[in-house]
Amino acid sequence: MNQEPLVQIRDLNFSYDNRKILSGINLTIPRGKVVAIMGSSGCGKTTLLRLIGGQLKPSSGEVKVNGQIVDQLDSAGLYAMRRRMGMLFQFGALFTDMSVFDNVAFQMREHTDLPEDLIHDLVMMKLHAVGLRGAQNLMPSELSGGMARRVALARSISLDPMLVMYDEPFAGLDPISLSVIGVLIRKLNDALGASSIVVTHDVQESLKIVDYVYFVSAGKIVAEGTADEIRQSKIPYVHQFVWGEADGPVPFHYPSMPYGDEMMQAVN
């Protein structure tokens, strides 16, 4: 059995022109585990997913997936690797003119030569796994937000990927749907024997299902640990983020001159 981590990121730096996005990132995703990458909006979480998927190339450093350095792969090698990855986009990103069945079948038809009767059986298995076998003929416009996210989840695991990446899977969901999606992420990961990366700022729901957490702030990893270690963290930024406190290193007010001074200027 391969004991090498599925994803290894070492000394990773990434910039858009002169604007640094990620700096000195070191991160490991073990096989069979669910790992969360947390942090406030704009801190570089989704950029990390794009680097792992090969949509972006590092400015320096290394992203290795399943023993291969991603930015050194040619087009054929990169597409072959991506076929072994699943992606749950923020808000699902279903094809609006396709039925639930056809959304889940899409990758099977695109990337395999399986006969339609076998594709039918596989799609029904995936939909059954997310509790939506009876919704196969519905269109995305007929689905609730939670149902649409579950269909997108079924689509993301349609080819039994080795790695599933989730970009804000809990965004916009009601509490019941949010809990259902969390449980499904955990159960499907364990059933597939896959690894999962959950990019999220929904702390409490994520901490129920993950094995390990990385906290990103201003493009750097500022903390890491198990769910219990993160809950008990004394790092001010992490503590404020986990417990949703107004006071801390992340300010509520956008930088400005003292309020009293500005009011006096207005009077004068």
N, C-alpha and C positions, 0 to 999 in steps of 0.2 A: 504494500500500500504506500502511495506517495505521501510522505510526511511534510514535504515542502509546502509552505503557505501558498494559497492560490494566488493572492495578490501581494506583491512586495513593492513598496515605494521608498526610495532612498534618496535623501538630499535633493528633493525635488524643488525646483524654482520655476515659476512661470510668470511672464509679464506680457501685457498688451502694449507694444511699443515701449515707452518708458514708464508705464504704470504697472507697478509690481502687484500681482494678485496673490501668489503663493510663495512662501519663502522657507526653505529648509525643512520641507515636510518629510517625515519618516513615519510610515504607516504599514501595518501588516494585517491582512485578512486571512485567517486560518481556514482550512477546508472544513465545511460542515457547520460553520458558525454564522451568527447574525451579528453584524457590527454596525453601530450607528455613528454617523458623522454629524455632530451638532454645532450650532453656532447661529448668530444673528444673520439677518438677510444681508447679502453682499459680502460675506466673509470669505467666499471661495469654495463653498461646499459643492455646488453644481459643477464648477470648473474641474474639480477633482474627478467627478464622474466622467466628464468629457475626456480627460487625460487617460483614464483607465480604458475607456472605449475607443480611444485612438482618434477622436474627432479633433483633438488638439495635440500638439507636440510640446514637450517640456523645453523651457529655455536652457535648463541644465538639470542634471540628475537622471534618475531612472525609474520607469514604471514597468514592472515585470508581472505578467499574468500567465499562470500555468507554465512557468519556466521560460517564457519568451518575452524579450524586451519589445514593448508594443511599438515604439516609434521606429524600430529597425525592421519591422515587417513590411514586405511589399504589399501591393493591393490585394492579391489573392490570399496571402497569409492573414492580412487584417480582416478580410471578409469572412474567412474560415473561422477565425477566432470570434468574431461578432455573432456568428451563427450559434455559438455556444454560450452566448450571453442573452439574458432577458432584461428588458427595461420597462419599468412602470413609470410613465411620464406623469408630471404634475397634472391633476385633473383628468387623467386617463388617456386623453388624446385618441379616442376611438374614431374610426372612419365613419362619418355621419351618414353616408349613403349606403352603408353595408349593414346587414342584419347582425345580431349578436353572433350567430353561428359563423357567418362569413368573416367577421372580425377575428375570431379565434382561429379560424382555418387559414387565414391569410398567409402566415409564415410557412405553414406546412405546404401550401400550394406553391409558394415562391421558391422555397429552398429544398424541397424534396421531390421525389418522383412517386410518392405513395399514391395508390389508387383511391378514388373518391370514397369507396365504401369503408376503407380503413381510416381515411381522414375523418369521415363521419363519426366512427366509433371513438377516435382519439379526441375529437372536439367535445363529444358528449361526456367523456371521462373528465376533461378539464373543467367543463361547466358544472358537472356534478361535484367536483372538488370544491368549487366556490359557491355551491348551493343554488345554481341558476340553470340547471338542466331544462327546466320548464320555460325558460325565457329565450330559447334559441331563436325563435322567429321574430322577436321584438326588434325594433329599430332603436338606435341610441337616444332619439328624442323621446322615446316612451319609457326610459329608465330614470329612476331616481339617481341622485349623486352617488349614493353608496352602491347601488347596483352597477352603475357604469364603472366605478372603480374596481368592482369585483370582476366584471367582464375583462377589463384591462389587465387585471392580475392573471386571469386564465390565459389571455393572449401572451403575456410575458413568459409563461411557463410552457407554452405550447410545444416547444422543441426540447423539453427537459434540459434546461441550461445548467452549466456548471456554476454560473454566477448570475445572480439576479440583482439589479440595481434599482432602487426605489427613490425617486425624486419627489420629496414632500408627499408621501402617500396618504397622509391624514388631513391635508389641507381642505377646508371647506366642508368637512363631514360633520354630521350630527353625532352626539356621544355614542349612540348605539352602533351606527355604521363604523365609527372610528374604532370602537372596541373589536368589532367583527373583523375589520381589515387587519388589525394588529394580530389577532389570533391566527388568521389565515396565513400571514407572512411567516409566522413561527412554524405552524404545522406543515405548510408546503415546503419550507426550507428543509425541515427534518425528513419529510417523506421523499424528497428528491435527492437528499444527500448533497445538496448544493451549498454554496456560500451566498450570503446576502449582505448588501450594503444599503443601509437606510439613511438617506440624507433628510434631515428633519429639524424643525425647531419645536416640535411637540414633545416636550421632555418626558412628562409623566407616562404617557402611553408607550413611548419607545422603551423606557427603562423597564417596563414589564416583560418585554420580549427579547431584548438583546443580550448577547454574551459579553460585549465589550463596547466601550464608547470612546470616541476621540472628540475633543472640543476644539473648534477652530475659532480664532479671533484675529482679525486684521491679517489674514493669510498665513497664520502660524498655528501650530498645535500648542495650546496652552495647558491642556490637561488630558489625561487618559486614564482608563481604569474600568473595573466592573461597574455594574449598575449601583451596587451598594457603596462602592468607593466614591462614585460621582455624587451620590446623594449626600454623603458625609464630607464632601470636599470643603476645605477651608479657603480655597483660592477665591478671592472676592468676586471675580467675574463669573466663575462657575456657580458659586453659591447664589448670586443674584439671578442668573439665568435659570437654574434648576427650580428655584422657589418663586420666581416671578416677582421679585421685589423691585419697587420703584427706585429705592436709594441704593447706589452702588457705583462701580466704575463706569457703567453704561448710563449716561445722563438722559434724563427725560427732555431737557431743553436743548435746542440747537444752540451752538455757541453764539453768544452775543454779549454786548456790554451789560453791566449790572442794570437791572430793571429801573431802580430809582434814578440812576444817572440818565437813562434814556428819557424818563418822564420829565426830568428837570430840563433836559434839552428841548423837549417839545413845548414846555411852558415858556421857556426863554425865546 
